[in-house]
Amino acid sequence: MNLPNKLTTLRIILIPFFVGFLLYQGGENISFRYIAVGIFIIASLTDLLDGKIARKYNLVTNFGKFMDPLADKLLVCSALICLIELKQLPAWMVIIIISREFIISGFRLVASDNGIVIAASYWGKFKTTFQMIAVILLIVKIEGLSLVTNVCVWIALALTVISLVDYIMKNHKVLTEGSM
C-alpha cells in the first residue's frame, strides 16, 4: 500500500475517534470537542496530501480513486450528522448536502461504466473547503465567531447546490446519452 492510500485509510480510521470525542458527554465537554476538531483537521489535511502526493509521484491507484472521495464523504457526512445530534445544524441542511453527494457519486458511477472520468470541479473543491471550515467553526463553537460560522455554513450550503447544478449541466449527457 503506497503513502497516498495509507493517508486515505488513516482518514477513515480517524472517523470513529472523531465522532466519539465530539459526541462524548453530549458534546458538552469542551476539551473533547477540541480533541475532535484536532482529529477532524488532521483527517482533512490527509485529504489535501494524499491527492497531491499521488499525482506528483504517479502513485494513483484504483483503490485511491475509489476510496479517497468515499473517505472525504464519510468524514464530512459523519461530522454533519453529529452536528444534527448536537442541535447545531438543522437536518434539512444536512439532507441537502448528503443528497448532493449521493447524486454526484451516482453520476460518477454511471460515467465510469461508460469509461468516462468526471473530475472534481472547482465548485466542488470550494464546497468541500467551506464545508470543512464550517464544521471546524461549529465544533469549536466560539460565541464571538457565531456570525462568521453562520456565514460559512450558508456559503457551504450554497456551494453545495451550485456545484450540483454545475455537475448536472456539464455531465447530463452521461445519463441521457450514455456518453459525453
N, C-alpha and C positions, 0 to 999 in steps of 0.2 A: 504494500500500500504506500503510495507516494505521499509527500508532505501535504499537498492541497487536499487530498482525500482524508488524511488524518485530521486536518483542521475542520473539515466538514463533519466528520464523525465526532470530533470534540464538541462542536456546536450542538449536535443532537444530544450528546451525553450531558451537557450542561443544562438542558431544558428542565429536567425534573428537579435539579438543585435550585435553579432559578425560581421555579414555581413554589417549591417548598419554603424557601426563605421569604418570598413575597407574601404568601398566604399564612405564614406562621402567626398564631395568635390573632387571626382575622385581619392581618396587615397592620395591626396597631403597634408592633414592636419596631421602632424606628431604626434600631441597629440592624435588624434583619432585613428591613427594606433597603438599607444602604448596601448590605451584602448582596441582595438580589439585584440591585441596579449595577453593582460592580460585575456580577456574573453576566448580566444582560449586555453590558458594554463589551466585555471580553468576547462573548459569543458573537456580537455584532461585528467586532473587529476581525474575527476569524473569517467572516463573510467577505470582508474587504480584501483580506490577504489571500485566501485560497484561490480566488479567480485570477488575481494578478500574478501569483506565483505559477499557476497552471499555464497561463498564456505565455509568460515570459520565458519559461523553461520548457515549453512544449510538453507539459505533463497533463494535458486534457485527456480525460478518460470517460468512458460511458458511465461509470459509477458517479463521477463528478458531475457530468451533465444532468444526470437524474437526481442525485442526492442533494446537490448544492441548492437548487431552488426549493426543493422539498424541505430542507433544513431551515432555510430562511422563513418559509411559510409556517413551519411548526413553531419556530421561535416567536415570531411576531403574533401569530394567532393565539399561542399559549398566553402571551402577555396580555393581549386584548381581552381574552376570556377571563383571566384573573382580575382584570380591572373592572369587569362587569360584576364579578363576585364582591369586589371591594367597593362597589357602588360609585366608581369614579368615571365610568363610561356607560352611556345608555346602550342597551342591547341592539337597538336598531342600527346604530353606527357600526357596531362590530359585525352585524349581519351583512351590511353593505360591503365592508372591507373583505370579509371572508368570501362572500359571493363572488366578488371580483376575482379573487384568487382561484376559485373553482372554475370560473368561466375561462380565464386565461390558460389555466392548466389543460382544460378541455380543448381549447384551440390548438395548443402546442401538441397535444396527443394526436389530434386529427392530422395536423400538419406533418408530424413525424411519420405517421403511417403513409403519408404521400411523399416522403423523402425531403420534406421542407423543414428547415430550421427557422424558427421565429426567434430572433434575437431580442434581448431586453431593449426597450426603448428608453430614451432619456426621461420621458414622463414616468415610466416605471421606476427608474432609478431615483428620481426626485421623490416619488411616492414613498419608496422604501426608506429613504433618508428621513423624510418628515415623520413617517410612522415611528421610526426608531427614536427620533428626538422627542416626539410627543410621549412615547412610552416612558422614556427616561424622566421627563419632566413630571409625568403623572405619578411615577413611583416615588420620586424624591419629595413630591408634594410640599413645595415651599410656598407658603402663603403669598409672599411678595412677588412671586412669579406666576400667579394664577392667570393673569391676563395673557402673558406670553404662552403659557401652557394651553389655554383655550384657543388662542390663535393658531398654534401649531397643530392642535387636534383638528380644527376646521380646515386648515390647509391640507393636512394629510387626507382628510375625507374628500376634499375637492380634487386633489391629485389622484386619488383612487378612482373617482368617476371619470376624470379627464383621461387617465391612462387607459381605462377600459374602453372608452369611446375611441381613442386613438388606435388601440389594438384592433377593434372591430372594423373600423374604417379601413385600416391598412391591410387587414387579413381576411375580410369577409369572404373572399373567393375560396379560401380553404374549405369553408363549409358549403358554399353554394356551388362550386365547380370542382372541388377536389384538388385544385392546384392554384398557383398564383401567377 
